[in-house]
């Protein structure tokens, strides 16, 4: 999955949690990449994701941002010759 999990409409949190559940169930079969909206600033500005999280619990948005910060920016499958990345990763992303 190529990112922008917070832009899935009024059920973005539900979609994200389902994808994380699938990743935990079968880690080798599911790859979650970070998109340009998976940052604290984008979460505040571009979507209603923060409000949706806060309806569930006070720390949910903070925890989601922590998850987003460890998602990879790209994936390479050498045997299949596949390179995957979200098209909107911008220059404001801090690489650590």
C-alpha positions as CSV (number, residue, x, y, z in Angstrom):
1,X,0.0,0.0,0.0
2,X,1.5,3.3,-1.1
3,X,0.5,5.7,1.6
4,X,-2.1,8.4,2.2
5,X,-4.0,6.3,4.7
6,X,-5.3,9.4,6.4
7,X,-7.2,10.5,3.3
8,X,-9.7,7.7,3.1
9,X,-12.7,9.8,4.1
10,X,-14.7,9.5,7.3
11,X,-13.3,6.0,8.0
12,X,-9.6,6.7,7.6
13,X,-8.7,5.4,11.1
14,X,-10.7,2.2,10.5
15,X,-8.9,1.7,7.2
16,X,-5.5,2.3,8.8
17,X,-6.2,-0.1,11.7
18,X,-7.4,-2.8,9.3
19,X,-4.2,-2.5,7.2
20,X,-2.1,-2.6,10.4
21,X,-4.0,-5.7,11.5
22,X,-3.3,-7.4,8.2
23,X,0.4,-6.4,8.5
24,X,0.6,-8.0,11.9
25,X,-1.2,-11.1,10.8
26,X,0.9,-11.7,7.8
27,X,4.0,-9.4,7.8
28,X,5.5,-10.8,4.6
29,X,2.4,-10.4,2.5
30,X,1.6,-6.8,3.4
31,X,3.9,-3.8,2.8
32,X,2.8,-0.3,4.1
33,X,4.7,2.7,2.7
34,X,4.6,6.2,4.0
35,X,2.9,8.9,1.9
36,X,3.1,12.6,2.1
37,X,0.0,12.9,4.3
38,X,1.5,10.6,7.0
39,X,3.0,13.4,9.1
40,X,1.8,15.4,12.0
41,X,1.6,18.6,9.9
42,X,-0.4,17.0,7.1
43,X,-2.6,15.2,9.5
44,X,-3.6,18.6,11.0
45,X,-3.9,20.5,7.8
46,X,-5.1,18.3,5.0
47,X,-7.6,15.9,6.6
48,X,-10.0,15.2,9.4
49,X,-7.9,12.3,10.6
50,X,-6.9,14.0,13.9
51,X,-10.5,14.7,14.8
52,X,-11.5,11.1,13.9
53,X,-8.7,9.8,16.1
54,X,-9.6,12.1,19.1
55,X,-13.2,10.7,19.0
56,X,-11.7,7.3,19.8
57,X,-9.1,8.4,22.4
58,X,-6.9,11.3,23.3
59,X,-3.6,9.7,22.4
60,X,-4.7,7.8,19.2
61,X,-3.5,10.5,16.8
62,X,-0.1,10.8,18.6
63,X,0.3,7.0,18.4
64,X,-0.6,7.0,14.7
65,X,2.0,9.7,14.0
66,X,4.5,7.5,15.8
67,X,3.6,4.6,13.5
68,X,3.8,6.8,10.4
69,X,7.3,8.0,11.4
70,X,8.7,4.4,11.1
71,X,7.0,3.5,7.8
72,X,9.4,3.1,4.9
73,X,9.4,5.6,2.1
74,X,10.0,3.1,-0.6
75,X,10.2,-0.7,-1.3
76,X,12.3,-2.7,-3.7
77,X,11.6,-6.2,-4.8
78,X,14.7,-7.2,-6.6
79,X,13.6,-10.6,-7.9
80,X,10.5,-9.1,-9.5
81,X,12.1,-5.8,-10.5
82,X,9.6,-3.7,-8.6
83,X,10.3,-0.3,-7.1
84,X,7.4,1.3,-5.2
85,X,7.2,4.7,-3.6
86,X,4.4,7.2,-3.0
87,X,4.5,10.0,-5.6
88,X,4.1,12.8,-3.2
89,X,7.0,12.6,-0.8
90,X,8.1,16.2,-0.6
91,X,11.3,18.1,0.4
92,X,9.9,18.9,3.9
93,X,10.1,15.4,5.1
94,X,12.9,15.0,7.7
95,X,15.0,11.9,7.1
96,X,16.6,10.4,10.1
